[in-house]
Amino acid sequence: MECKSVYETARLALRLAAPSLTPALTDYYRRNRTFFSAFDPEREEDFFTETSQRASLEKDAALAEEDRGYRFYLFLKKKSETIIGMVGLNNLVRGAFQSCHLGYKLDGAHLCQGYMTEAVKAVAGIAFDDLGLHRIEANIMPRNKASLRVAEKAGFYNEGLALKYLKINGVWEDHIHMVLRSELWQGREKIPL
């Protein structure tokens, strides 16, 4: 199984993490610092520096080389130097599991335009068709209705509530456990009720 460094959808270019994205990623996090604070872990000031973002990109590139995770940065095709979001296939486990966790976030200025649904569907296709995974798990705070809707539109179903699952902005938050399996993606099976 192999992952390409760039994928395209109708409106987006999805670029695999690479150190060359450092200036664009630093700008992305600085622009969205306040917006992301409600959904992210607490961040130290150093996080918003090019040094920190380069180290993060180097780590993500190494994880892809090791087939342990893949992080894609989203660019509008018509504005190819500005990151507007990211989708990550994290904690990838092979063997009998063949699964990963999905994470995604979008620039606050680009909400409600369908970009994230388009990107999540594309990355699900990469996970199942290019990487041969069986299951993708996304854990989403119940109050994050927009993120839940993205997962639902991409075909994910609710497997239950994980109490106090992640520490977000200093608070242990419950998360809804959303899942998409390859059988559902390929249309061989219906979403469970």
Phi, psi and omega in degrees: 000144184218146179246133178278163180277340179219133173235154177233145171246191180302320185239352190236153166248129179251112183253130177294143182309134177205147180305334179297344180273004186307306182299319181293321180289320177299315178299317180303311181290324178294317179298326188253015185307308181291315182300315182286341187300333179285345186237351184253162169298163176298140183245137172285159180302324181300333181304328186271017179258157177297325179300313180294317181291324176297316179298320178297316179294321177297319178296315179296320178296320178294320178299320177294318177300325181271001182059041179244355179176151182221122179243125180249135177257138187262132177230140169291137180303322183280349181224072196283000180254000183246121176286131177246357180178180177210152172224128181238138168260102189253159175052044182292129179235129179267212181067221182287344184276309179048050188220169177204172173257142179256134173229145178205152176204151185231142174309132182303337180278355185239022180289158171061033177238004178083004182296317184290321176299316178301316182290317180297319177298318180296316181290327174298318176299319177298314182300315184275315187277319183267324185259349176069028179283160180257329190213138174238131180244131176237129180248121191228135178297136181305327180284349180271072185300321181296318180292320176299319180295320176302311181299315179299316180295334178275358176102004179286150176237159184276121176257000176136181183253129175258113184285137177047050190283314182226148176270109183246123179050041176087002184234134175288118186250141170291153178222143173274129183271105180258141186224145169226128179250156183300327180297322178289318181300318184272004174076014180276348184214150179271156177297131180294151178264000000 
